[in-house]
């Protein structure tokens, strides 16, 4: 039996709402692709960075959620681009920069975490297309992911063809 191709998902574990997005990904790609992500815990005799590099090297495509704008997520996106993997880039409409994680802990700051503004905080990639998603609009999020997937079909190897989820019934 042939093994299913995989896709690599990079996101901030400090942003609890991204689990909703991961569920949407699994709704779309589950059974077609195997989800790979940064290992949550190190195992004896293994390196987390080597595990990430192998997952990225062997994946058909990547999905990056900018929510939190965490350095590890940006690093993984850089690995995906550096290896030449097609990437679907997403940002939740209310996504903020997670200042607390940058400082090593959640803090009570006098100023709330700023909304992510690609032109301001990530200006060297402001010309890169990304798609917005909304944690309160699951059907629209699933549709947006599928649309981004189809846009990348000439780049994704192997590309698995399937119909767009239909929520009209």
C-alpha positions in Angstrom: 0.0 0.0 0.0 1.4 3.4 -0.9 2.0 5.9 1.9 -0.1 9.1 1.8 1.8 12.3 1.1 2.2 14.7 3.9 1.8 18.5 4.5 3.6 20.5 7.2 1.7 23.0 9.4 3.5 25.7 11.3 1.6 27.7 13.9 2.0 29.2 17.4 0.9 26.9 20.1 0.4 30.1 22.2 -2.6 31.0 20.1 -5.4 28.6 21.2 -7.7 29.6 18.4 -5.4 28.0 15.8 -6.5 24.6 16.8 -9.8 25.5 15.1 -7.8 26.1 11.9 -6.0 22.8 12.3 -9.4 21.1 12.6 -10.4 22.7 9.3 -7.2 21.5 7.7 -7.9 18.0 8.9 -11.5 18.2 7.6 -10.2 19.1 4.1 -7.0 17.0 3.9 -7.5 14.2 6.3 -7.6 10.9 4.5 -5.7 12.5 1.6 -2.6 13.8 3.2 -0.9 13.2 6.6 -0.5 16.2 8.8 3.0 16.9 10.1 3.9 19.6 12.6 6.6 20.6 15.0 6.9 17.8 17.6 5.5 19.0 20.9 8.1 17.1 22.9 11.6 15.9 22.3 12.3 12.2 22.2 15.5 10.6 23.4 18.1 10.5 20.7 16.3 12.9 18.3 16.7 16.5 17.5 13.6 18.7 17.1 15.2 20.8 14.3 16.2 17.6 12.4 12.6 16.3 12.8 11.2 19.6 11.5 13.7 19.7 8.6 12.8 16.1 7.6 9.1 16.8 7.8 9.5 19.8 5.6 11.8 18.1 3.2 9.4 15.3 2.7 6.1 17.2 2.6 4.1 18.0 -0.5 3.3 21.5 0.7 3.2 23.7 3.8 0.6 25.7 5.7 1.8 28.6 7.8 -0.4 30.6 10.3 1.1 33.9 11.1 -1.1 34.3 14.2 1.1 35.4 17.1 3.9 36.2 14.7 6.2 33.9 16.6 9.9 33.6 15.6 9.7 29.8 15.4 6.8 30.0 12.9 8.7 32.5 10.8 11.7 30.3 10.9 9.7 27.3 9.7 8.2 29.3 6.9 11.8 30.3 5.9 12.7 26.6 5.9 9.7 25.8 3.7 10.6 28.6 1.2 14.3 27.7 1.3 13.6 24.1 0.4 11.3 25.3 -2.3 8.0 23.9 -1.0 4.7 25.5 -1.9 3.3 27.4 1.0 -0.3 28.5 1.8 0.0 31.5 4.2 -2.8 32.5 6.5 -3.6 35.1 9.1 -6.7 35.2 11.3 -8.6 38.5 10.9 -8.0 39.4 14.6 -4.5 38.0 14.9 -2.1 39.8 17.1 1.7 39.8 17.8 2.2 37.6 20.9 4.5 39.9 22.9 4.3 37.7 26.0 5.9 34.7 24.3 8.7 36.9 23.0 9.5 37.9 26.6 9.2 34.3 27.8 6.0 34.6 29.7 2.5 35.9 29.5 2.5 39.4 30.9 0.1 42.1 31.9 1.3 44.8 29.5 -0.1 48.3 29.7 -0.7 48.1 26.0 -2.6 45.2 24.4 -0.8 43.0 21.8 -0.9 44.9 18.5 -2.8 43.5 15.6 -0.6 41.9 13.0 0.1 44.3 10.2 2.1 42.6 7.5 3.2 45.9 6.0 4.5 47.1 9.4 5.9 44.0 11.3 6.8 41.9 8.3 7.5 44.4 5.6 10.0 42.3 3.6 7.2 39.9 2.6 4.4 42.4 2.2 4.2 41.5 -1.5 3.6 37.8 -0.6 -0.1 36.8 -0.9 -1.7 35.5 2.2 -5.3 34.6 3.0 -7.4 35.8 5.9 -9.4 33.3 8.0 -12.0 33.9 10.7 -12.2 31.7 13.8 -16.0 32.4 13.9 -16.6 31.4 10.3 -15.7 27.8 9.9 -17.4 27.1 6.5 -15.7 30.3 5.1 -12.3 29.1 6.5 -12.6 25.7 5.0 -13.6 27.3 1.7 -10.6 29.7 1.9 -8.2 26.8 2.6 -9.5 24.8 -0.3 -9.3 27.8 -2.7 -5.6 28.4 -1.7 -4.9 24.7 -2.2 -6.3 24.7 -5.7 -4.3 27.9 -6.5 -1.1 25.9 -5.7 -2.0 22.8 -7.7 0.7 23.3 -10.3 3.3 23.5 -7.5 2.1 20.8 -5.1 3.6 17.3 -5.8 1.7 15.2 -5.5 -1.5 17.2 -5.9 -4.5 15.2 -4.8 -7.7 16.2 -6.7 -11.0 16.3 -4.8 -14.1 18.3 -4.9 -14.6 21.5 -2.9 -16.6 20.8 0.3 -20.2 21.7 -0.3 -22.1 23.1 2.7 -25.3 24.0 0.8 -27.2 21.0 2.0 
